[in-house]
Amino acid sequence: MSQSPPPAALIAMNPVHLRGLFPPPVMARLRQLVDVDPGLVVQDFSDPAATAALGRAEVLITGWGCPHIGAQVLEAAPRLRTVLHAAGSVRHLVGTPFWERGLALSSAAQANALPVAEYTLAAILLAGKDAFGLRERFRAERAHPGPTEYAAVGNLGRRVGLIGASRVGRRLLELLRPLDLSVSLYDPYVDAAEAAELGAVPLPLDELLRTSDIVSVHAPDIPQTRRMLDRERLALIPDGGVLINTSRGALVDQAALVEELTRGRLSAVLDVTEPEPLPADSPLFSLPNVFLTPHIAGSLGNELARLGGTVVEELERLTTGRPLAYPVHRAGLATSA
């Protein structure tokens, strides 16, 4: 009995990401499942070669730098049935015409959440030891503090408040579970029973801020969350508190945060800011109580292969008649990253 030919696929992303997402072993698995030309990586759907490939494509494999999949693109792709995104958010990628056509969409956001949660876990534990502040002091004084000066340092019972039970937030809660920390959660879509299952005490946002030594932000960037940590709410965090943001800079009133940091009342671990990159004269670069990184918490380097591997796993499910493991539904986009 003859086998059906593999479905035709097209890759659409910035080509600079291709080898990271699909290193040779992952690309080999991909090419066993679909008929794809890894030499054709589309950044402009109006390009004649892209248009011709779209006409044959049943699967579109997308990533960072993929153009918007609008009505004209869909019209040029009559056989398209599935889009597999080898990155996180898909909100910029598709619109109403996509959903009206009834196409399937999958994202590697779950895989991308893993390194973000790991980075945040490390930041929480280092902040609890005051590692960032003590490093600055050690560099300046070239001497160890006296033993009595460590009274406020340590992670036993440290109060950690998470804002948002997103994919990252949930994975972080799993990583925090074995530790001797006191963890609370604010998420308007999580009830008390689910919060308990996740290993956290549910609290209203203002109460979480008042009662947390370390606050970590994991909410999506949507209209309801813009500047959710404004001047008044930042003022609720206790003196000496630490704000960690690996989500989006827009969730925090950055001017108000800079004021708190300049006063020395709070410290911060910031992997995201607004704008990105920051202007060269931003005080965030030089404040001693700020640990600033250039948006590195998400998948980088060899971690990118996990995202490509997720796409391959989704293709394996498709080609064997099983449902997608990480589908994206239109209804969920309003409250997701």
Secondary structure, DSSP 8 states (H G I E B T S, - for coil): -------BEEEES-GGGHHHHS-HHHHHHHHHHSB--TT-EES-TTSHHHHHHHHH-SEEEE-TT---B-HHHHHT-TT--EEEESSS--TTTB-HHHHHHT-EEEE-HHHHHHHHHHHHHHHHHHHHTTHHHHHHHHHHH-S---GGGGTT---TT-EEEEE--SHHHHHHHHHHTTSS-EEEEE-TT--HHHHHHHT-EE--HHHHHHT-SEEEE----SGGGTT-B-HHHHTTS-TT-EEEE-S-GGGB-HHHHHHHHHHTS-EEEES--SSSS--TT-GGGT-TTEEE-SS-SS--GGGHHHHHHHHHHHHHHHHTT---SSB--GGGGGG--
